[in-house]
């Protein structure tokens, strides 16, 4: 919710590029719910313990999403000042 709050604050300041970046972060963190379910099955089998896999996955699920979206945001800022790759 924090990332969405920051995104709303940025758009209220009419800072569209910052708003876009914060909304991307918000989306990536929200998608962690999906990522958790994708990781949980294979890790449950690998660990042989559902509870251990769930604890591990609960922390792991948001890290790759946020890392990937940060790379996307940074690559867009390098390629163009508007934040869009054209």
Secondary structure in CASP SS format (residue, H / E / C, confidence):
PFRMAT SS
TARGET T0000
AUTHOR 0000-0000-0000
METHOD secondary structure of the structure
MODEL  1
X C 1.00
X H 1.00
X H 1.00
X H 1.00
X H 1.00
X H 1.00
X H 1.00
X H 1.00
X H 1.00
X H 1.00
X H 1.00
X H 1.00
X C 1.00
X C 1.00
X C 1.00
X H 1.00
X H 1.00
X H 1.00
X H 1.00
X H 1.00
X H 1.00
X H 1.00
X H 1.00
X H 1.00
X H 1.00
X H 1.00
X H 1.00
X H 1.00
X H 1.00
X H 1.00
X C 1.00
X H 1.00
X H 1.00
X H 1.00
X H 1.00
X H 1.00
X H 1.00
X H 1.00
X H 1.00
X H 1.00
X H 1.00
X H 1.00
X H 1.00
X H 1.00
X H 1.00
X H 1.00
X H 1.00
X C 1.00
X C 1.00
X H 1.00
X H 1.00
X H 1.00
X H 1.00
X H 1.00
X H 1.00
X H 1.00
X H 1.00
X H 1.00
X H 1.00
X H 1.00
X H 1.00
X H 1.00
X H 1.00
X H 1.00
X H 1.00
X H 1.00
X H 1.00
X H 1.00
X H 1.00
X H 1.00
X H 1.00
X H 1.00
X H 1.00
X H 1.00
X H 1.00
X H 1.00
X H 1.00
X H 1.00
X H 1.00
X C 1.00
X C 1.00
X C 1.00
X C 1.00
X C 1.00
X C 1.00
X C 1.00
END
